[in-house]
């Protein structure tokens, strides 16, 4: 089995950590398709209640490289603002990658905003390497989602307060 490849991304925002966590993580399944319909058509819960063990399917808009991906919720701690999940079915991506695990953590900053970390571990299937360009494209899409949520929260101070 090929060794996993780990990427760590740090992000920061003027939005308070609890608001960002609520919007991006706790209500992201509803909010992201509304904010980015050109990218994400819908997110549906296919198994469970949204907590650990649940399976969520994110359906991408027409014209996207991928039709869908499925994630399993591994851990969710609302107080510590941590969220862990694993891509268990990546449609076209599944031919090269066994799984991708993600660990997201948000913390308050002294200025009233938040900083966060997203650690992703890519587990390639035997014989496949990790394509840095594909990873970069995926990270850019994730950054676009983060920025869209941040812009929504800045424009709507009462949302998720």
C-alpha positions as a Markdown table, in Angstrom:
| # | Residue | x | y | z |
|---|---|---|---|---|
| 1 | Unk | 0.0 | 0.0 | 0.0 |
| 2 | Unk | 1.3 | 3.5 | -0.9 |
| 3 | Unk | 2.1 | 5.8 | 2.0 |
| 4 | Unk | -0.5 | 8.5 | 2.7 |
| 5 | Unk | 0.3 | 12.1 | 1.6 |
| 6 | Unk | -0.6 | 14.7 | 4.2 |
| 7 | Unk | -1.4 | 18.4 | 3.5 |
| 8 | Unk | -2.0 | 21.0 | 6.2 |
| 9 | Unk | -3.8 | 24.3 | 5.4 |
| 10 | Unk | -4.3 | 27.2 | 7.8 |
| 11 | Unk | -6.9 | 29.8 | 7.3 |
| 12 | Unk | -8.1 | 32.9 | 9.2 |
| 13 | Unk | -11.2 | 35.0 | 9.1 |
| 14 | Unk | -12.6 | 38.1 | 10.9 |
| 15 | Unk | -15.7 | 36.0 | 11.6 |
| 16 | Unk | -16.0 | 34.7 | 15.2 |
| 17 | Unk | -15.1 | 31.0 | 15.4 |
| 18 | Unk | -18.5 | 29.8 | 16.6 |
| 19 | Unk | -20.4 | 31.6 | 13.8 |
| 20 | Unk | -18.0 | 30.2 | 11.1 |
| 21 | Unk | -18.2 | 26.7 | 12.6 |
| 22 | Unk | -22.0 | 26.8 | 12.6 |
| 23 | Unk | -22.3 | 28.1 | 9.1 |
| 24 | Unk | -19.5 | 26.1 | 7.4 |
| 25 | Unk | -19.6 | 22.8 | 9.3 |
| 26 | Unk | -23.0 | 22.5 | 11.1 |
| 27 | Unk | -25.2 | 24.0 | 8.3 |
| 28 | Unk | -22.8 | 23.8 | 5.4 |
| 29 | Unk | -25.0 | 21.1 | 3.7 |
| 30 | Unk | -27.8 | 23.6 | 3.4 |
| 31 | Unk | -25.8 | 26.8 | 3.0 |
| 32 | Unk | -23.1 | 25.9 | 0.5 |
| 33 | Unk | -25.5 | 24.8 | -2.3 |
| 34 | Unk | -27.4 | 28.2 | -1.8 |
| 35 | Unk | -24.2 | 30.2 | -1.9 |
| 36 | Unk | -22.4 | 28.3 | -4.7 |
| 37 | Unk | -25.1 | 26.7 | -6.9 |
| 38 | Unk | -22.7 | 26.8 | -9.9 |
| 39 | Unk | -20.5 | 24.3 | -8.0 |
| 40 | Unk | -22.6 | 22.3 | -5.6 |
| 41 | Unk | -26.1 | 21.1 | -6.6 |
| 42 | Unk | -27.0 | 19.6 | -3.2 |
| 43 | Unk | -25.8 | 17.7 | -0.2 |
| 44 | Unk | -28.0 | 14.8 | 1.1 |
| 45 | Unk | -27.7 | 12.7 | 4.1 |
| 46 | Unk | -27.9 | 9.1 | 2.8 |
| 47 | Unk | -27.3 | 7.3 | 6.2 |
| 48 | Unk | -27.5 | 8.4 | 9.8 |
| 49 | Unk | -28.6 | 11.6 | 11.6 |
| 50 | Unk | -25.6 | 13.8 | 10.7 |
| 51 | Unk | -23.5 | 12.7 | 13.6 |
| 52 | Unk | -20.5 | 10.3 | 13.6 |
| 53 | Unk | -21.1 | 7.3 | 11.3 |
| 54 | Unk | -23.4 | 9.3 | 9.0 |
| 55 | Unk | -22.9 | 9.3 | 5.2 |
| 56 | Unk | -23.4 | 12.5 | 3.2 |
| 57 | Unk | -23.4 | 12.7 | -0.6 |
| 58 | Unk | -22.4 | 16.0 | -2.2 |
| 59 | Unk | -23.7 | 16.3 | -5.7 |
| 60 | Unk | -21.9 | 18.7 | -8.0 |
| 61 | Unk | -23.4 | 21.0 | -10.6 |
| 62 | Unk | -23.7 | 20.1 | -14.3 |
| 63 | Unk | -20.3 | 20.5 | -16.0 |
| 64 | Unk | -18.2 | 19.6 | -12.9 |
| 65 | Unk | -15.3 | 17.2 | -13.3 |
| 66 | Unk | -17.0 | 14.9 | -10.7 |
| 67 | Unk | -20.6 | 14.0 | -10.3 |
| 68 | Unk | -20.5 | 13.4 | -6.6 |
| 69 | Unk | -18.5 | 12.4 | -3.5 |
| 70 | Unk | -19.6 | 10.7 | -0.4 |
| 71 | Unk | -18.2 | 11.5 | 3.1 |
| 72 | Unk | -18.5 | 9.6 | 6.3 |
| 73 | Unk | -18.7 | 11.7 | 9.5 |
| 74 | Unk | -16.0 | 10.4 | 11.8 |
| 75 | Unk | -16.2 | 12.9 | 14.7 |
| 76 | Unk | -18.0 | 16.2 | 15.5 |
| 77 | Unk | -17.3 | 18.2 | 18.6 |
| 78 | Unk | -19.3 | 21.4 | 18.7 |
| 79 | Unk | -17.7 | 22.7 | 21.9 |
| 80 | Unk | -14.1 | 22.2 | 20.7 |
| 81 | Unk | -15.1 | 23.2 | 17.1 |
| 82 | Unk | -13.5 | 20.1 | 15.5 |
| 83 | Unk | -14.8 | 18.0 | 12.7 |
| 84 | Unk | -13.3 | 14.9 | 11.1 |
| 85 | Unk | -14.6 | 13.1 | 8.1 |
| 86 | Unk | -13.5 | 10.7 | 5.4 |
| 87 | Unk | -14.2 | 10.6 | 1.7 |
| 88 | Unk | -15.5 | 7.0 | 1.2 |
| 89 | Unk | -16.6 | 7.3 | -2.4 |
| 90 | Unk | -15.2 | 9.8 | -4.8 |
| 91 | Unk | -16.9 | 8.7 | -8.0 |
| 92 | Unk | -14.2 | 9.1 | -10.7 |
| 93 | Unk | -11.6 | 9.8 | -8.0 |
| 94 | Unk | -12.2 | 6.4 | -6.4 |
| 95 | Unk | -10.2 | 4.7 | -9.2 |
| 96 | Unk | -6.9 | 6.2 | -7.8 |
| 97 | Unk | -7.6 | 7.0 | -4.2 |
| 98 | Unk | -8.6 | 4.6 | -1.4 |
| 99 | Unk | -9.8 | 7.4 | 0.9 |
| 100 | Unk | -9.1 | 10.9 | 2.0 |
| 101 | Unk | -9.4 | 11.9 | 5.7 |
| 102 | Unk | -10.0 | 15.4 | 6.8 |
| 103 | Unk | -9.6 | 17.0 | 10.3 |
| 104 | Unk | -10.9 | 20.5 | 10.6 |
| 105 | Unk | -10.3 | 22.6 | 13.8 |
| 106 | Unk | -11.4 | 26.2 | 14.4 |
| 107 | Unk | -10.2 | 28.4 | 17.2 |
| 108 | Unk | -11.0 | 31.9 | 18.4 |
| 109 | Unk | -8.4 | 34.6 | 17.9 |
| 110 | Unk | -7.8 | 37.5 | 20.3 |
| 111 | Unk | -9.2 | 40.0 | 17.7 |
| 112 | Unk | -12.6 | 38.3 | 17.8 |
| 113 | Unk | -12.1 | 36.4 | 14.5 |
| 114 | Unk | -11.0 | 32.8 | 14.0 |
| 115 | Unk | -8.2 | 30.7 | 12.7 |
| 116 | Unk | -8.5 | 27.2 | 11.5 |
| 117 | Unk | -6.6 | 24.3 | 10.3 |
| 118 | Unk | -7.5 | 21.6 | 7.8 |
| 119 | Unk | -5.3 | 18.5 | 7.7 |
| 120 | Unk | -6.1 | 16.2 | 4.8 |
| 121 | Unk | -4.5 | 12.7 | 4.3 |
| 122 | Unk | -4.7 | 11.2 | 0.9 |
| 123 | Unk | -4.4 | 7.4 | 0.8 |
| 124 | Unk | -3.7 | 6.4 | -2.8 |
| 125 | Unk | -4.5 | 2.9 | -4.1 |
| 126 | Unk | -1.5 | 0.7 | -4.8 |
| 127 | Unk | 0.3 | 1.8 | -8.0 |
| 128 | Unk | -1.1 | 5.3 | -7.9 |
| 129 | Unk | 0.7 | 8.4 | -6.8 |
| 130 | Unk | -0.9 | 11.7 | -5.6 |
| 131 | Unk | -1.1 | 14.3 | -8.4 |
| 132 | Unk | -0.1 | 17.7 | -6.8 |
| 133 | Unk | -2.1 | 19.6 | -9.5 |
| 134 | Unk | -5.3 | 17.8 | -8.7 |
| 135 | Unk | -4.8 | 18.4 | -5.0 |
| 136 | Unk | -4.1 | 22.1 | -5.7 |
| 137 | Unk | -7.3 | 22.4 | -7.7 |
| 138 | Unk | -9.3 | 20.7 | -4.9 |
| 139 | Unk | -7.7 | 23.1 | -2.3 |
| 140 | Unk | -8.7 | 26.1 | -4.5 |
| 141 | Unk | -12.3 | 24.9 | -4.6 |
| 142 | Unk | -12.3 | 24.5 | -0.8 |
| 143 | Unk | -10.9 | 28.0 | -0.4 |
| 144 | Unk | -13.6 | 29.3 | -2.6 |
| 145 | Unk | -16.3 | 27.7 | -0.4 |
| 146 | Unk | -14.7 | 29.2 | 2.7 |
| 147 | Unk | -14.5 | 32.7 | 1.1 |
| 148 | Unk | -18.2 | 32.4 | 0.0 |
| 149 | Unk | -19.3 | 31.5 | 3.5 |
| 150 | Unk | -17.2 | 34.3 | 5.0 |
| 151 | Unk | -18.6 | 36.8 | 2.6 |
| 152 | Unk | -22.2 | 35.7 | 3.4 |
| 153 | Unk | -21.5 | 36.0 | 7.1 |
| 154 | Unk | -19.9 | 39.5 | 6.7 |
| 155 | Unk | -22.9 | 40.7 | 4.6 |
| 156 | Unk | -25.4 | 39.1 | 7.1 |
| 157 | Unk | -24.2 | 39.9 | 10.6 |
| 158 | Unk | -27.3 | 38.3 | 12.2 |
| 159 | Unk | -26.9 | 34.9 | 10.4 |
| 160 | Unk | -25.6 | 32.1 | 12.6 |
| 161 | Unk | -25.1 | 34.6 | 15.5 |
